[in-house]
Amino acid sequence: MSRQNLTIRLYLGRKMDLSHVHCSCHHLFELNGQDRAKECLKDIFILHPSAEGLFRKMDMIMSMPHKVVAPCLLCLGTGGAGKTSTIEEIQRKNSTSANRIVFVTMHQNADNLGLKELILAEMGLDTSRRARQSRRITAELQYIIKAENIRAIVIDEVHDALTLSPFQRKINLSLLKNLSGATYGLSVFAFGIPDAARFLREDPQLARRYAVHHLESWKNGQDFRNFVFSYIHRLPLKKPTNFRDQDLCLAILEKSLGITDNIVKILQASAWAAIADGTERITLNHVLQVEEIMGNELGTSLQGLGQIGIDRDRFH
């Protein structure tokens, strides 16, 4: 008997019905309440239609035979749209793939490296000036790409490489063009805020190479409810949340402003509070008080609370 099934039997024997919780989370009920509440604060990736569409496009690009100019993709989303969590899921999926993807990010670059140096470092090459001057980087990169079957490169926060001086931006645009050109043949999957598209359009050749995928804000509908329900399904709460409560769903959407990161924070904080107060399920009251819970207990906050004139009718 598997550990999973044994866990289910044991809890059923204690008259605890865990059918409302994903089986992969049943072992969390072995923890005490405080540790179980902390588990609710861990990030979980939930596949949703926008991410699924992005993965499908990337898989198609990765499966294409080598081309003179490799196809590329620009994924755009405002802050909190889920770009970073999506990239982390791509890394997880790619860890067992024969076709390797290299990942770089321009965000929180403590060493103040440029885009070229970050790519060289991720490829395992020395980025010092002396090392670059004493060797043929192009030949080395071509060898590494072929030997390690590198098919693509993911660049997070690509806008940070483009919102620079005109001179430096021109250098980085040229680098992006060369990466996907005949010399290296790498597909580039660039993630950034919507302004990134404007900078890429400065080079007509790049504009033609990049298809665009948008991570949109959530609106009221079945996709939103499925995302919320799937997330709650993976939270270790002893009692099922009432998914038929339309006021609960609308409150989550209104509080979150349709921003993925906010939705996740609301569900995490509400679940934490539900264990702390013994209700063991997310209620409308938890969601309505979520700013207080986050600020007073968890030291976190929601994004975009200072926005004025939010049209709440768009949620209905």
KOLMIVEX-11944 format. One record per residue: x, y, z of N, C-alpha, C in turn; residue in one letter. Coordinates in steps of 0.05 Angstrom, whole numbers, padded with zeros to 5 digits, always signed. Layout:
<rs>
XYZXYZXYZa
...
</rs>
This chain:
<rs>
+00017-00024+00000+00000+00000+00000+00018+00025+00000m
+00011+00044-00017+00027+00068-00019+00023+00085+00006s
+00043+00103+00011+00041+00121+00034+00016+00139+00031r
+00011+00147+00005-00012+00164+00000-00038+00151+00009q
-00042+00126+00001-00066+00112+00008-00068+00106+00037n
-00045+00100+00050-00044+00095+00078-00052+00120+00094l
-00042+00143+00085-00050+00168+00098-00080+00173+00096t
-00091+00168+00073-00120+00171+00069-00135+00153+00088i
-00128+00128+00090-00142+00109+00107-00140+00118+00136r
-00117+00126+00144-00113+00134+00172-00132+00157+00179l
-00133+00177+00161-00149+00200+00167-00179+00193+00165y
-00186+00176+00147-00214+00168+00146-00221+00152+00171l
-00202+00137+00181-00207+00123+00206-00212+00142+00229g
-00201+00165+00228-00205+00186+00249-00230+00203+00242r
-00246+00194+00223-00270+00208+00214-00264+00235+00203k
-00241+00238+00190-00233+00263+00176-00235+00258+00146m
-00254+00271+00133-00257+00268+00104-00238+00287+00090d
-00219+00277+00075-00200+00294+00061-00205+00295+00031l
-00229+00288+00023-00235+00287-00006-00234+00315-00019s
-00235+00336-00002-00235+00363-00013-00206+00373-00016h
-00186+00357-00009-00158+00364-00011-00144+00346-00030v
-00127+00358-00047-00112+00342-00066-00095+00321-00052h
-00094+00297-00062-00081+00274-00049-00051+00280-00043c
-00039+00297-00060-00010+00303-00055-00006+00319-00030s
-00027+00330-00019-00025+00347+00005-00035+00333+00031c
-00043+00308+00029-00054+00295+00052-00034+00291+00074h
-00009+00288+00067+00012+00284+00087+00015+00308+00105h
+00006+00332+00096+00009+00356+00112-00008+00356+00137l
-00028+00338+00138-00045+00337+00162-00031+00322+00185f
-00008+00312+00180+00008+00301+00201+00021+00323+00218e
+00022+00347+00207+00035+00370+00221+00016+00382+00242l
+00028+00396+00261+00011+00410+00280-00001+00435+00266n
-00020+00448+00279-00035+00470+00266-00017+00492+00257g
+00003+00499+00274+00020+00522+00267+00037+00516+00242q
+00048+00492+00240+00064+00485+00217+00046+00481+00192d
+00022+00471+00196+00004+00468+00174-00004+00495+00163r
-00008+00515+00181-00014+00542+00172+00009+00554+00156a
+00034+00548+00164+00057+00558+00149+00058+00546+00121k
+00049+00521+00119+00049+00508+00092+00031+00523+00073e
+00010+00535+00084-00009+00550+00067+00004+00574+00054c
+00026+00583+00065+00039+00607+00055+00059+00601+00033l
+00064+00576+00027+00082+00568+00006+00069+00572-00021k
+00084+00581-00041+00073+00585-00067+00067+00559-00081d
+00045+00558-00096+00037+00535-00111+00032+00544-00140i
+00042+00529-00159+00036+00536-00187+00011+00521-00196f
-00009+00535-00205-00033+00523-00215-00035+00529-00245i
-00037+00508-00261-00039+00512-00290-00065+00525-00297l
-00065+00546-00313-00089+00560-00321-00087+00565-00351h
-00109+00572-00364-00110+00573-00394-00088+00591-00406p
-00082+00614-00394-00061+00631-00406-00034+00618-00405s
-00027+00606-00382-00001+00592-00380-00001+00567-00397a
-00023+00553-00398-00025+00529-00415-00020+00536-00445e
-00032+00559-00453-00028+00568-00481+00001+00575-00486g
+00014+00588-00466+00042+00595-00469+00060+00570-00471l
+00055+00550-00454+00071+00526-00454+00067+00511-00481f
+00043+00512-00491+00038+00498-00517+00054+00511-00539r
+00054+00538-00540+00070+00552-00560+00100+00547-00557k
+00109+00546-00532+00138+00541-00528+00145+00513-00537m
+00128+00494-00530+00134+00466-00538+00135+00463-00568d
+00117+00477-00582+00116+00476-00611+00142+00488-00622m
+00151+00511-00612+00175+00523-00621+00199+00505-00616i
+00200+00493-00592+00223+00476-00585+00224+00450-00603m
+00201+00442-00613+00200+00417-00628+00205+00422-00658s
+00207+00447-00666+00212+00453-00694+00240+00445-00702m
+00244+00437-00727+00271+00432-00737+00286+00459-00737p
+00313+00457-00737+00330+00481-00736+00324+00498-00761h
+00321+00524-00757+00316+00543-00778+00339+00563-00780k
+00341+00576-00803+00362+00597-00806+00357+00619-00785v
+00332+00626-00781+00325+00645-00760+00306+00631-00741v
+00314+00627-00716+00297+00613-00697+00273+00629-00688a
+00250+00617-00686+00226+00631-00677+00229+00639-00648p
+00218+00662-00641+00220+00673-00613+00193+00681-00603c
+00192+00685-00577+00166+00691-00564+00170+00713-00543l
+00153+00732-00542+00153+00753-00522+00128+00750-00505l
+00132+00744-00479+00110+00741-00460+00108+00767-00444c
+00085+00780-00445+00081+00806-00432+00060+00804-00410l
+00065+00818-00389+00046+00819-00367+00054+00841-00348g
+00034+00854-00336+00040+00874-00316+00051+00861-00291t
+00061+00877-00272+00072+00867-00247+00051+00850-00233g
+00059+00826-00224+00041+00809-00209+00024+00791-00227g
+00029+00791-00253+00013+00775-00272+00021+00745-00271a
+00044+00739-00258+00052+00711-00256+00075+00704-00274g
+00090+00723-00283+00112+00717-00302+00134+00700-00288k
+00142+00708-00264+00163+00694-00250+00155+00666-00242t
+00131+00662-00232+00122+00635-00225+00120+00618-00250s
+00112+00630-00272+00111+00615-00297+00138+00606-00306t
+00158+00623-00303+00186+00616-00310+00196+00594-00292i
+00189+00595-00267+00198+00574-00248+00185+00547-00256e
+00161+00547-00266+00148+00523-00275+00161+00513-00301e
+00169+00531-00319+00184+00523-00343+00210+00510-00335i
+00224+00521-00315+00249+00509-00306+00245+00481-00295q
+00223+00477-00280+00217+00451-00270+00212+00431-00292r
+00196+00440-00312+00189+00422-00334+00214+00416-00351k
+00231+00436-00354+00255+00432-00371+00277+00415-00358n
+00276+00412-00332+00297+00398-00317+00300+00369-00327s
+00279+00357-00338+00281+00330-00348+00279+00328-00378t
+00281+00351-00392+00279+00351-00421+00306+00347-00434s
+00306+00334-00457+00331+00330-00472+00339+00356-00485a
+00320+00373-00492+00325+00399-00503+00328+00419-00481n
+00353+00429-00477+00358+00446-00454+00351+00475-00459r
+00342+00489-00438+00336+00517-00439+00355+00531-00419i
+00367+00553-00426+00383+00568-00408+00366+00592-00397v
+00368+00597-00371+00352+00618-00359+00369+00640-00348f
+00362+00665-00355+00376+00688-00344+00354+00708-00336v
+00361+00725-00316+00343+00746-00308+00358+00772-00304t
+00346+00794-00313+00358+00820-00309+00351+00832-00282m
+00332+00820-00268+00323+00830-00242+00341+00822-00220h
+00346+00840-00201+00362+00835-00178+00390+00824-00185q
+00402+00838-00204+00428+00831-00213+00449+00844-00196n
+00457+00831-00174+00474+00843-00154+00502+00850-00165a
+00511+00835-00185+00538+00840-00196+00537+00862-00218d
+00513+00872-00224+00510+00893-00244+00521+00884-00272n
+00516+00859-00278+00525+00848-00304+00505+00856-00326l
+00515+00860-00350+00498+00865-00372+00486+00839-00383g
+00468+00842-00402+00454+00818-00413+00474+00798-00424l
+00494+00808-00439+00514+00790-00451+00529+00774-00430k
+00537+00788-00409+00553+00775-00388+00536+00755-00373e
+00511+00761-00368+00493+00742-00355+00490+00716-00371l
+00487+00720-00397+00484+00696-00415+00510+00680-00415i
+00533+00693-00417+00558+00678-00416+00562+00663-00390l
+00554+00676-00368+00557+00663-00342+00539+00638-00340a
+00514+00640-00350+00496+00617-00349+00505+00595-00367e
+00520+00602-00388+00532+00582-00406+00557+00569-00394m
+00566+00579-00371+00589+00568-00358+00616+00580-00367g
+00615+00604-00379+00639+00617-00388+00647+00640-00370l
+00673+00644-00368+00685+00665-00352+00676+00692-00364d
+00666+00710-00347+00656+00736-00357+00676+00759-00353t
+00700+00753-00343+00719+00774-00338+00729+00785-00365s
+00737+00811-00364+00746+00823-00389+00771+00809-00400r
+00789+00801-00383+00813+00788-00392+00806+00761-00406r
+00787+00746-00395+00779+00721-00407+00766+00726-00434a
+00749+00747-00436+00736+00752-00462+00756+00761-00483r
+00776+00775-00475+00796+00785-00495+00815+00763-00504q
+00817+00742-00489+00837+00721-00495+00826+00697-00510s
+00801+00698-00518+00790+00674-00531+00769+00682-00552r
+00761+00663-00567+00740+00666-00587+00713+00658-00575r
+00698+00677-00566+00673+00671-00552+00653+00657-00570i
+00651+00666-00595+00632+00655-00613+00636+00625-00617t
+00660+00617-00622+00666+00588-00625+00660+00572-00600a
+00666+00583-00577+00661+00569-00552+00631+00566-00548e
+00616+00587-00553+00587+00586-00549+00574+00566-00568l
+00583+00566-00593+00572+00547-00612+00577+00519-00603q
+00601+00513-00592+00607+00487-00583+00590+00479-00560y
+00586+00497-00540+00570+00491-00517+00541+00486-00525i
+00530+00503-00542+00502+00500-00551+00498+00473-00564i
+00516+00465-00581+00514+00439-00594+00518+00416-00575k
+00539+00417-00559+00546+00395-00541+00524+00390-00520a
+00512+00412-00510+00492+00409-00489+00464+00411-00499e
+00461+00410-00525+00434+00411-00538+00417+00433-00527n
+00428+00457-00527+00413+00481-00518+00397+00491-00541i
+00371+00492-00537+00353+00500-00559+00341+00528-00555r
+00341+00538-00530+00328+00563-00525+00340+00577-00500a
+00334+00602-00498+00342+00618-00475+00318+00634-00465i
+00313+00633-00439+00291+00648-00426+00304+00673-00413v
+00294+00696-00419+00303+00721-00407+00281+00733-00391i
+00284+00734-00365+00264+00746-00348+00270+00776-00344d
+00249+00792-00341+00253+00821-00338+00268+00833-00361e
+00261+00824-00385+00276+00833-00409+00275+00864-00412v
+00254+00876-00402+00252+00905-00404+00275+00920-00391h
+00287+00907-00370+00310+00919-00357+00335+00921-00375d
+00335+00904-00395+00357+00904-00414+00352+00924-00437a
+00327+00934-00438+00319+00951-00461+00314+00980-00452l
+00308+00984-00426+00303+01011-00417+00328+01024-00407t
+00348+01025-00425+00374+01036-00418+00380+01059-00437l
+00404+01068-00438+00411+01090-00457+00407+01079-00485s
+00402+01097-00504+00399+01088-00532+00422+01071-00542p
+00446+01078-00534+00470+01063-00543+00469+01034-00532f
+00464+01032-00505+00464+01005-00493+00440+00989-00503q
+00418+01002-00507+00394+00988-00517+00400+00977-00544r
+00413+00992-00561+00420+00983-00588+00438+00958-00587k
+00457+00958-00568+00474+00934-00564+00458+00910-00557i
+00439+00913-00538+00423+00890-00528+00404+00880-00550n
+00393+00899-00565+00375+00891-00587+00391+00875-00608l
+00415+00884-00613+00432+00869-00632+00439+00841-00621s
+00444+00839-00595+00449+00813-00582+00425+00795-00585l
+00401+00805-00580+00377+00788-00583+00374+00778-00612l
+00381+00796-00631+00379+00788-00659+00400+00766-00665k
+00424+00768-00655+00445+00749-00660+00439+00722-00647n
+00427+00722-00623+00421+00697-00610+00403+00679-00626l
+00383+00691-00639+00364+00675-00655+00372+00673-00684s
+00395+00685-00692+00404+00683-00719+00419+00658-00726g
+00430+00657-00750+00443+00633-00759+00467+00624-00743a
+00481+00644-00730+00505+00638-00715+00500+00619-00691t
+00478+00625-00676+00472+00609-00652+00446+00593-00654y
+00427+00603-00668+00402+00588-00673+00385+00583-00649g
+00386+00601-00629+00371+00597-00604+00344+00611-00606l
+00323+00598-00598+00297+00611-00594+00299+00627-00568s
+00290+00651-00569+00290+00669-00545+00261+00671-00535v
+00257+00664-00510+00232+00668-00496+00236+00691-00476f
+00226+00715-00484+00231+00739-00467+00206+00746-00452a
+00210+00751-00426+00187+00758-00408+00191+00786-00398f
+00170+00802-00399+00173+00829-00390+00146+00844-00388g
+00147+00869-00380+00123+00885-00379+00116+00895-00407i
+00091+00904-00411+00083+00912-00438+00101+00931-00453p
+00115+00948-00439+00133+00967-00453+00155+00953-00469d
+00162+00928-00461+00183+00914-00475+00177+00911-00505a
+00151+00908-00512+00143+00905-00540+00150+00931-00556a
+00147+00954-00543+00153+00979-00557+00182+00981-00564r
+00199+00972-00546+00228+00973-00551+00237+00953-00572f
+00225+00929-00572+00232+00910-00593+00223+00919-00620l
+00202+00935-00621+00192+00945-00648+00211+00965-00659r
+00231+00974-00644+00251+00993-00655+00267+00980-00677e
+00269+00953-00676+00284+00938-00696+00264+00922-00712d
+00258+00929-00737+00237+00915-00752+00242+00884-00755p
+00268+00876-00756+00274+00848-00758+00266+00833-00733q
+00272+00845-00710+00264+00833-00685+00233+00832-00682l
+00220+00853-00690+00191+00854-00688+00178+00831-00704a
+00190+00824-00726+00179+00802-00743+00185+00774-00730r
+00207+00772-00715+00214+00746-00704+00198+00738-00679r
+00188+00758-00665+00176+00753-00639+00145+00752-00641y
+00134+00728-00636+00105+00727-00630+00101+00737-00602a
+00077+00747-00596+00071+00759-00570+00049+00743-00556v
+00054+00738-00531+00034+00724-00514+00029+00742-00490h
+00004+00747-00483-00003+00765-00461-00014+00748-00437h
-00003+00754-00414-00014+00744-00389-00034+00765-00379l
-00059+00760-00384-00079+00780-00378-00088+00779-00349e
-00100+00802-00339-00112+00802-00313-00137+00785-00313s
-00145+00775-00290-00168+00757-00288-00194+00773-00289w
-00214+00761-00301-00241+00772-00301-00260+00750-00290k
-00283+00759-00282-00302+00740-00270-00311+00720-00292n
-00309+00695-00286-00316+00674-00304-00307+00647-00295g
-00312+00627-00311-00306+00599-00302-00276+00595-00299q
-00260+00607-00317-00231+00603-00315-00221+00614-00288d
-00231+00637-00279-00223+00648-00254-00231+00630-00231f
-00256+00620-00231-00266+00603-00210-00250+00577-00209r
-00243+00566-00233-00228+00542-00234-00200+00546-00221n
-00188+00569-00227-00161+00575-00215-00163+00576-00185f
-00183+00591-00175-00186+00594-00146-00192+00567-00132v
-00210+00551-00144-00217+00526-00132-00194+00506-00133f
-00178+00507-00155-00155+00489-00157-00134+00496-00136s
-00131+00522-00131-00111+00530-00111-00120+00521-00083y
-00145+00527-00077-00156+00519-00050-00155+00489-00047i
-00158+00474-00068-00158+00445-00067-00131+00434-00058h
-00110+00451-00059-00083+00443-00051-00074+00456-00024r
-00093+00467-00010-00088+00479+00016-00097+00459+00038l
-00080+00454+00058-00087+00434+00079-00107+00444+00100p
-00131+00448+00091-00153+00457+00109-00171+00433+00114l
-00180+00430+00139-00195+00406+00147-00223+00406+00136k
-00234+00429+00130-00261+00431+00120-00262+00443+00092k
-00281+00435+00076-00283+00445+00049-00294+00474+00048p
-00282+00490+00031-00292+00517+00027-00317+00516+00009t
-00336+00534+00015-00361+00534+00000-00357+00547-00027n
-00353+00531-00048-00348+00542-00075-00373+00553-00088f
-00396+00548-00076-00421+00558-00088-00426+00587-00078r
-00410+00597-00060-00413+00624-00050-00403+00644-00070d
-00421+00655-00086-00414+00675-00106-00401+00700-00094q
-00411+00708-00070-00400+00731-00057-00371+00727-00050d
-00364+00703-00043-00336+00696-00037-00318+00700-00061l
-00327+00689-00084-00311+00692-00109-00308+00721-00118c
-00330+00735-00116-00329+00763-00125-00312+00780-00106l
-00312+00774-00080-00295+00788-00061-00266+00783-00067a
-00259+00758-00073-00231+00752-00080-00223+00768-00105i
-00240+00769-00125-00234+00783-00150-00231+00813-00145l
-00250+00824-00130-00249+00853-00125-00224+00860-00109e
-00219+00845-00088-00195+00851-00071-00169+00849-00087k
-00168+00830-00105-00144+00824-00119-00139+00842-00143s
-00161+00857-00152-00160+00873-00176-00154+00856-00201l
-00159+00830-00198-00154+00812-00221-00125+00805-00225g
-00107+00812-00206-00078+00807-00208-00072+00780-00196i
-00058+00763-00211-00053+00736-00202-00038+00735-00175t
-00018+00751-00172-00003+00751-00147-00020+00758-00123d
-00039+00777-00127-00057+00784-00106-00076+00762-00099n
-00086+00748-00119-00104+00726-00114-00091+00705-00097i
-00066+00698-00104-00051+00678-00089-00047+00687-00060v
-00039+00712-00057-00035+00723-00030-00060+00722-00013k
-00083+00729-00025-00109+00728-00011-00115+00700-00002i
-00112+00680-00019-00118+00653-00012-00099+00642+00009l
-00073+00649+00007-00054+00640+00026-00060+00652+00054q
-00064+00678+00055-00069+00691+00080-00096+00682+00093a
-00116+00678+00076-00142+00669+00086-00140+00641+00097s
-00125+00624+00084-00122+00596+00093-00106+00596+00119a
-00085+00613+00121-00070+00615+00145-00088+00623+00168w
-00105+00643+00164-00123+00653+00185-00144+00632+00192a
-00153+00617+00172-00173+00596+00177-00163+00575+00196a
-00138+00568+00194-00126+00548+00212-00122+00561+00240i
-00112+00586+00239-00107+00600+00264-00132+00604+00281a
-00155+00610+00268-00179+00615+00284-00197+00591+00287d
-00188+00568+00275-00203+00543+00278-00226+00538+00260g
-00232+00556+00241-00254+00552+00223-00247+00531+00202t
-00221+00529+00195-00210+00508+00177-00222+00509+00149e
-00233+00531+00141-00242+00535+00113-00242+00565+00108r
-00238+00572+00082-00237+00601+00075-00266+00611+00073i
-00271+00633+00087-00297+00645+00087-00296+00673+00076t
-00320+00684+00071-00322+00712+00061-00309+00731+00081l
-00313+00726+00107-00302+00743+00128-00271+00744+00126n
-00258+00722+00121-00229+00721+00118-00220+00740+00095h
-00234+00738+00073-00227+00753+00049-00232+00783+00054v
-00254+00790+00067-00260+00818+00072-00239+00831+00091l
-00228+00815+00109-00208+00825+00128-00179+00819+00120q
-00175+00811+00095-00149+00801+00087-00126+00821+00090v
-00132+00847+00084-00111+00867+00087-00102+00869+00116e
-00121+00867+00135-00113+00868+00163-00097+00843+00171e
-00106+00820+00161-00091+00795+00167-00063+00797+00156i
-00060+00806+00132-00034+00807+00119-00016+00828+00133m
-00027+00851+00139-00011+00873+00150-00004+00868+00179g
-00023+00858+00195-00018+00855+00224-00004+00829+00231n
-00009+00808+00215+00000+00781+00223+00023+00771+00205e
+00022+00777+00179+00041+00765+00160+00061+00785+00149l
+00057+00811+00154+00076+00831+00144+00077+00832+00114g
+00055+00828+00101+00054+00830+00071+00031+00848+00063t
+00028+00854+00038+00007+00871+00028+00000+00864+00000s
-00023+00874-00009-00032+00869-00036-00021+00891-00054l
-00019+00885-00079-00009+00903-00099-00031+00920-00111q
-00026+00946-00115-00045+00963-00129-00067+00974-00112g
-00064+00974-00085-00085+00984-00068-00089+01014-00070l
-00068+01028-00081-00070+01057-00084-00084+01065-00109g
-00092+01046-00126-00105+01054-00151-00132+01067-00145q
-00138+01087-00161-00162+01103-00158-00181+01098-00182i
-00206+01097-00176-00225+01096-00198-00227+01068-00211g
-00223+01047-00195-00226+01020-00206-00255+01016-00214i
-00259+01008-00238-00287+01003-00248-00295+00975-00239d
-00310+00974-00216-00317+00949-00205-00337+00934-00223r
-00351+00948-00241-00370+00934-00259-00356+00914-00276d
-00330+00917-00281-00316+00897-00298-00314+00870-00285r
-00320+00868-00259-00318+00842-00245-00345+00828-00247f
-00366+00841-00257-00393+00828-00256-00403+00821-00284h
</rs>
